[in-house]
Amino acid sequence: IGCLHGRLNDAYDAIRHVARRRNLSIDIVLIAGDFQAVRNEGDLLCMAVPDKYRVMGDFHQYYGGDLEAPYLTLYVGGNHEASNYHAELPFGGWVAPNIYYMGICSVIRFAGLRIAGLSGIYKPHDFHGPRDEVFPLTNETQKRSIYHTRKRDVDLLLNSNSSEGVDILLTHDWPAGITSHGNKKDLMRRKPFLKEDIMNGELGSPANVLVSSGLCPRYHFAAHLHTKFAATLAHNKSGAVTRFLALDKLLPGRHFLQILQISPRSHPNGTGNRFLEYDQHFLNSLVARVSARLEDERDFVRNMTSRKVPENFCQTAPSHINIPNFPNLISDGMPSPSEHPNVFSKSTNPQILKLEKMLKLPEGSLCYSSCT
């Protein structure tokens, strides 16, 4: 699915409709950003979005327990997100039962497939910079800098590469130059406002080029530009081929949904565990980065008895349905964190604490404040 923009109910309804019509069984749903996991009005205030688009959406119904996701759902972040919440899970975690955010970057396994994810979009002035945002996100500049890709995130993914390869790469932005590998003329005809950036070589993310060329995924899915576009990219050094597909935003009559059958290389008949598993190579890369920062050599992750991602979602802030008398955002103005501290507070997510313990890392070493 392309840009979700908080319309989770509509997404699941569309999937059900197509699946029933074609008599298909859906194993997993991938969403390429602008998911908007808004739990409450506090998260809404911390989202970088024009006021006319600052709406609660329906994610809070899944977070609060009123609804349950009918399909295992995996997504990356875009440039219109509840970044206050995402920052609790910098390397991935459950944002609601059966809904998993891939973090700033991560590699995860499902049914024999190796899936890499990179959130956000590219801005050159932040690419080599630190992650020094202050929470809650009330500073307008930091509401945007938090979703800008950093080189450290790219390096973490590239250091996770292995001979197994990557089956799927999920990003929000397109890789720079991808339009030259598809029907560029048709794209410019349909979206003439993109023509100048395309002709100047300014469309897309150079960071995503580094990731795609380094990991050589079989498939690369993206969104962001609100149009469907397909391309086939041959990697010169390896000879591998990546099939790229960007999808539109979720609106009636738009090409926002694609159902694919992808068999893993190791299990061509589609066998494998139908639950999320940690990727050992990514965890090793993560441990190595933390060890370098702490100047403390640590053992890599070896012979894990179980790589299954624990289903340990828990609420760390109240849901919208549980917050009485919160002022209307548009008509009553923006409330400050001091007025509603329980809504805005950023707590340490227990999922991160459990991952640190599993990797035998010091408490706090995988929190957002340690990602710089």
C-alpha positions as CSV (number, residue, x, y, z in Angstrom):
1,I,0.0,0.0,0.0
2,G,1.2,3.5,-0.8
3,C,0.8,6.6,1.5
4,L,-1.8,5.6,4.1
5,H,-2.4,9.1,5.7
6,G,-4.2,7.6,8.7
7,R,-6.9,5.7,6.8
8,L,-6.2,2.2,8.1
9,N,-9.9,1.1,8.0
10,D,-10.1,2.0,4.4
11,A,-6.9,0.1,3.6
12,Y,-8.1,-3.1,5.3
13,D,-11.5,-2.8,3.6
14,A,-9.9,-2.5,0.2
15,I,-7.7,-5.5,0.9
16,R,-10.7,-7.6,2.0
17,H,-12.6,-6.6,-1.1
18,V,-9.9,-7.6,-3.5
19,A,-9.0,-10.7,-1.6
20,R,-12.6,-12.0,-1.6
21,R,-13.1,-11.1,-5.3
22,R,-9.9,-13.0,-6.3
23,N,-10.2,-15.7,-3.6
24,L,-6.8,-14.8,-2.2
25,S,-5.3,-15.4,1.2
26,I,-3.3,-12.4,2.5
27,D,-0.2,-13.2,4.6
28,I,1.2,-9.8,5.3
29,V,0.5,-6.1,4.5
30,L,3.3,-3.7,3.7
31,I,2.8,0.0,3.9
32,A,5.3,2.4,2.4
33,G,5.0,5.3,4.8
34,D,2.9,8.2,5.9
35,F,1.2,5.7,8.2
36,Q,0.3,8.2,10.9
37,A,0.2,6.1,14.1
38,V,-1.5,8.9,16.0
39,R,-2.5,7.7,19.5
40,N,-3.9,10.9,20.8
41,E,-4.0,14.7,20.4
42,G,-0.5,15.0,21.7
43,D,0.9,12.8,18.9
44,L,-1.2,14.9,16.4
45,L,0.5,18.1,17.6
46,C,3.9,16.6,17.0
47,M,3.2,15.6,13.4
48,A,4.6,17.7,10.6
49,V,1.6,18.4,8.5
50,P,-0.5,21.4,7.4
51,D,-3.3,22.2,9.8
52,K,-6.0,21.2,7.3
53,Y,-4.6,17.7,7.2
54,R,-4.1,17.4,11.0
55,V,-6.8,14.8,11.6
56,M,-7.0,12.0,14.2
57,G,-7.5,9.2,11.7
58,D,-8.5,5.8,12.9
59,F,-5.2,4.2,14.1
60,H,-6.1,5.1,17.7
61,Q,-8.9,2.5,17.5
62,Y,-6.3,-0.3,17.0
63,Y,-4.0,1.2,19.6
64,G,-6.7,1.5,22.1
65,G,-8.1,-2.0,21.5
66,D,-11.5,-1.1,19.9
67,L,-10.4,-2.8,16.7
68,E,-7.8,-5.5,15.8
69,A,-5.8,-5.5,12.6
70,P,-7.1,-8.3,10.4
71,Y,-3.7,-8.8,8.8
72,L,-0.2,-8.7,10.0
73,T,0.9,-5.3,9.0
74,L,4.5,-4.0,8.5
75,Y,5.4,-0.4,7.7
76,V,8.1,2.2,7.4
77,G,7.8,5.9,8.3
78,G,7.4,8.7,5.9
79,N,7.4,12.5,6.2
80,H,4.0,12.9,7.8
81,E,4.1,10.7,10.9
82,A,3.4,10.6,14.6
83,S,7.1,11.0,15.2
84,N,6.7,11.4,19.0
85,Y,5.5,7.8,19.1
86,H,7.9,6.4,16.5
87,A,10.9,7.7,18.5
88,E,10.0,5.2,21.2
89,L,10.9,2.4,18.8
90,P,14.0,3.5,16.8
91,F,14.8,0.0,15.6
92,G,11.3,-1.3,15.3
93,G,8.5,-2.6,17.4
94,W,4.7,-3.1,17.7
95,V,2.7,0.1,17.6
96,A,-0.5,-1.8,18.1
97,P,-1.4,-5.5,18.2
98,N,-0.5,-7.1,14.8
99,I,1.0,-3.8,13.5
100,Y,4.8,-3.5,13.4
101,Y,6.8,-0.3,12.7
102,M,10.2,-1.0,11.2
103,G,11.9,1.8,13.0
104,I,14.4,4.3,11.5
105,C,15.9,1.3,9.8
106,S,15.8,-2.5,10.3
107,V,15.8,-5.9,8.7
108,I,13.1,-8.3,9.6
109,R,12.2,-11.8,8.4
110,F,8.8,-13.2,7.5
111,A,8.0,-16.6,6.0
112,G,11.5,-17.0,4.7
113,L,11.6,-13.5,3.2
114,R,14.3,-11.0,4.3
115,I,12.7,-7.5,4.4
116,A,14.8,-4.4,4.9
117,G,13.2,-1.0,5.8
118,L,14.4,2.6,5.8
119,S,12.1,5.3,7.0
120,G,11.9,9.0,6.2
121,I,13.1,11.1,3.3
122,Y,16.4,12.6,2.2
123,K,17.6,16.2,3.0
124,P,21.3,16.9,2.3
125,H,21.6,19.3,5.3
126,D,20.7,16.6,7.8
127,F,22.2,13.5,6.1
128,H,25.5,13.7,8.0
129,G,24.0,15.4,11.1
130,P,23.2,14.0,14.5
131,R,19.8,13.0,15.9
132,D,19.4,15.6,18.6
133,E,15.6,16.3,18.6
134,V,14.1,17.2,21.9
135,F,10.8,15.6,23.1
136,P,8.0,16.3,23.0
137,L,8.4,17.6,19.4
138,T,7.0,21.1,19.6
139,N,9.9,22.7,17.6
140,E,8.7,23.0,14.0
141,T,12.2,22.5,12.6
142,Q,12.7,19.3,14.7
143,K,9.3,18.0,13.6
144,R,10.9,17.7,10.2
145,S,14.5,16.9,11.0
146,I,13.4,13.8,12.8
147,Y,12.2,12.1,9.7
148,H,15.3,13.0,7.6
149,T,17.5,10.0,6.7
150,R,20.9,9.9,8.3
151,K,24.0,8.3,6.8
152,R,24.4,6.3,10.0
153,D,21.1,4.6,9.3
154,V,22.2,3.8,5.7
155,D,25.5,2.3,7.0
156,L,23.6,0.2,9.6
157,L,21.6,-1.4,6.8
158,L,24.6,-1.9,4.5
159,N,26.5,-3.5,7.3
160,S,23.6,-6.0,7.7
161,N,24.1,-7.4,4.2
162,S,24.8,-11.1,3.8
163,S,25.1,-13.7,1.1
164,E,21.4,-14.4,1.7
165,G,20.5,-11.1,0.0
166,V,17.4,-9.1,0.6
167,D,14.1,-10.0,-0.9
168,I,12.2,-6.8,-0.2
169,L,13.3,-3.2,0.4
170,L,10.6,-0.9,1.8
171,T,11.2,2.8,1.8
172,H,9.0,5.9,1.6
173,D,10.9,8.0,-0.9
174,W,12.0,6.8,-4.4
175,P,15.7,6.2,-5.1
176,A,17.3,9.0,-7.1
177,G,17.5,8.3,-10.9
178,I,14.9,5.5,-10.8
179,T,12.7,7.3,-13.4
180,S,15.3,6.5,-16.1
181,H,14.6,2.8,-15.6
182,G,10.8,3.0,-16.2
183,N,8.4,4.9,-18.4
184,K,9.6,8.4,-17.7
185,K,7.7,10.1,-20.5
186,D,4.4,8.7,-19.2
187,L,5.2,9.7,-15.6
188,M,5.9,13.3,-16.7
189,R,2.7,13.3,-18.8
190,R,0.7,12.2,-15.8
191,K,2.6,14.3,-13.2
192,P,3.9,17.4,-15.1
193,F,4.9,19.1,-11.9
194,L,7.6,16.4,-11.5
195,K,9.2,17.1,-14.8
196,E,11.7,19.8,-13.7
197,D,13.1,17.7,-10.8
198,I,13.3,14.7,-13.1
199,M,15.2,16.6,-15.9
200,N,17.5,18.2,-13.3
201,G,18.2,14.8,-11.6
202,E,16.8,16.0,-8.4
203,L,13.9,13.6,-7.9
204,G,14.3,10.9,-5.3
205,S,16.7,10.0,-2.5
206,P,20.5,9.5,-3.0
207,A,20.4,7.6,0.3
208,N,18.0,5.1,-1.1
209,V,20.3,4.6,-4.1
210,L,23.1,3.6,-1.7
211,V,20.8,1.2,0.1
212,S,19.4,-0.3,-3.1
213,S,22.8,-0.7,-4.8
214,G,24.3,-2.1,-1.6
215,L,21.6,-4.6,-0.8
216,C,20.4,-5.4,-4.4
217,P,16.8,-6.3,-3.3
218,R,14.7,-8.4,-5.5
219,Y,11.8,-5.9,-4.9
220,H,11.8,-2.3,-3.8
221,F,8.5,-0.8,-2.8
222,A,8.0,3.0,-2.1
223,A,5.3,5.7,-2.1
224,H,5.7,9.5,-1.3
225,L,5.1,11.1,-4.7
226,H,1.4,10.0,-4.9
227,T,1.5,8.2,-8.2
228,K,2.1,4.6,-9.4
229,F,5.4,4.0,-11.1
230,A,7.2,0.8,-12.0
231,A,10.8,0.3,-13.1
232,T,13.4,-2.5,-13.5
233,L,16.8,-1.7,-12.2
234,A,19.9,-3.8,-13.2
235,H,22.8,-3.5,-10.8
236,N,25.9,-3.4,-12.8
237,K,28.4,-4.8,-10.3
238,S,26.4,-7.8,-9.1
239,G,24.2,-8.5,-12.1
240,A,21.2,-8.6,-9.8
241,V,17.9,-7.1,-10.9
242,T,15.5,-5.0,-8.7
243,R,11.8,-4.6,-9.5
244,F,10.7,-1.2,-8.3
245,L,7.1,-0.3,-7.6
246,A,5.8,3.0,-6.2
247,L,2.1,3.3,-5.3
248,D,-0.3,6.2,-5.0
249,K,-1.9,7.5,-1.8
250,L,-5.0,5.9,-0.5
251,L,-8.0,7.5,-2.2
252,P,-10.9,6.2,-4.2
253,G,-9.9,5.6,-7.9
254,R,-6.2,5.8,-7.2
255,H,-3.6,3.0,-7.7
256,F,-2.7,2.6,-4.0
257,L,-2.9,-1.2,-3.7
258,Q,-0.9,-4.1,-5.2
259,I,-1.2,-7.7,-4.3
260,L,1.9,-9.8,-5.1
261,Q,3.0,-13.4,-4.5
262,I,6.7,-13.5,-3.6
263,S,8.4,-16.7,-2.9
264,P,11.6,-16.6,-0.7
265,R,14.8,-17.8,-2.2
266,S,15.4,-20.3,0.6
267,H,11.8,-21.6,0.5
268,P,10.6,-21.5,-3.1
269,N,7.4,-23.3,-2.3
270,G,6.4,-20.6,0.2
271,T,7.2,-22.4,3.4
272,G,8.6,-20.7,6.4
273,N,7.3,-19.2,9.7
274,R,4.3,-17.0,9.3
275,F,5.4,-14.6,12.0
276,L,8.0,-11.9,12.3
277,E,11.6,-12.9,13.2
278,Y,14.6,-10.8,14.0
279,D,17.4,-10.8,11.4
280,Q,20.7,-11.9,13.0
281,H,22.8,-9.9,10.6
282,F,21.0,-6.7,11.4
283,L,21.2,-7.4,15.2
284,N,25.0,-8.0,14.8
285,S,25.3,-4.7,12.9
286,L,23.3,-3.0,15.7
287,V,25.5,-4.5,18.5
288,A,28.7,-3.6,16.6
289,R,27.5,0.1,16.4
290,V,26.6,0.3,20.0
291,S,29.9,-1.4,21.0
292,A,31.9,1.1,19.0
293,R,30.1,4.0,20.7
294,L,30.7,2.5,24.1
295,E,34.3,1.6,23.2
296,D,33.4,-1.9,24.5
297,E,33.9,-5.0,22.5
298,R,30.8,-7.2,22.7
299,D,29.9,-10.6,21.3
300,F,27.9,-10.8,18.2
301,V,24.5,-12.4,18.3
302,R,25.0,-16.1,17.8
303,N,22.9,-19.2,17.9
304,M,19.8,-17.5,19.1
305,T,17.3,-20.2,20.3
306,S,14.4,-18.2,18.9
307,R,14.5,-15.2,16.7
308,K,10.7,-14.7,16.9
309,V,9.8,-11.1,17.6
310,P,7.9,-11.2,20.9
311,E,4.3,-10.0,20.7
312,N,4.8,-7.6,23.6
313,F,2.9,-4.5,22.6
314,C,1.9,-2.3,25.4
315,Q,0.5,1.2,25.6
316,T,2.9,4.0,26.7
317,A,0.4,6.9,26.4
318,P,-3.4,7.1,26.6
319,S,-5.5,6.6,23.5
320,H,-7.7,9.4,22.0
321,I,-10.8,7.7,23.3
322,N,-9.6,7.9,26.8
323,I,-8.7,11.6,27.0
324,P,-11.6,13.8,28.1
325,N,-11.9,17.5,27.4
326,F,-8.8,17.9,25.3
327,P,-9.1,21.2,23.4
328,N,-9.9,21.2,19.8
329,L,-6.6,21.6,17.9
330,I,-7.7,24.0,15.2
331,S,-10.3,26.2,16.9
332,D,-8.9,26.4,20.4
333,G,-5.2,26.6,19.5
334,M,-2.3,24.4,20.3
335,P,-2.0,23.3,23.9
336,S,1.4,23.1,25.5
337,P,3.1,20.0,27.0
338,S,2.8,21.5,30.5
339,E,-1.0,21.6,30.2
340,H,-1.3,17.9,29.4
341,P,1.9,16.2,30.5
342,N,0.5,12.6,30.4
343,V,-0.4,13.0,26.7
344,F,2.9,14.4,25.6
345,S,5.3,12.4,27.9
346,K,7.8,10.2,26.1
347,S,8.4,7.1,28.1
348,T,10.9,4.4,27.5
349,N,9.1,1.7,25.6
350,P,9.3,-1.7,27.3
351,Q,9.9,-3.3,23.9
352,I,13.2,-1.5,23.6
353,L,14.2,-2.5,27.1
354,K,13.5,-6.2,26.2
355,L,15.6,-6.0,23.0
356,E,18.5,-4.4,25.0
357,K,18.3,-7.2,27.5
358,M,18.2,-9.8,24.8
359,L,21.3,-8.4,23.1
360,K,23.0,-7.9,26.5
361,L,23.3,-4.2,25.9
362,P,23.2,-1.5,28.6
363,E,19.8,0.0,29.4
364,G,19.2,3.1,27.2
365,S,21.7,2.1,24.5
366,L,19.0,1.6,21.9
367,C,16.8,4.5,22.8
368,Y,16.3,7.4,20.3
369,S,18.6,9.7,22.3
370,S,21.4,7.2,21.8
371,C,21.0,7.0,18.0
372,T,23.2,10.0,17.2
